[in-house]
Amino acid sequence: MGMSTREVIARELERLPEQDLDKLLSFLRSLKEAHAENAVPTLAAESALAKDWLTPEEDSAWASL
């Protein structure tokens, strides 16, 4: 059984020169921010649409499915 991606990354981190760790940290943070920014429109849409979807009328319309 091979190593997981997380294990391979951890091994590579041990070999990475110290001066590159700041660059890597910046990159990791940018990935995290990109994922957070992509999630915001979805969350906004869900809350905006919930007022129309979460009604007794909608519940009864979908009850037979």
Secondary structure, DSSP 8 states (H G I E B T S, - for coil): ----HHHHHHHHHHHS-HHHHHHHHHHHHHHHHHHHHHHHHHHHHHHHHHHHHSSHHHHHHHTT-
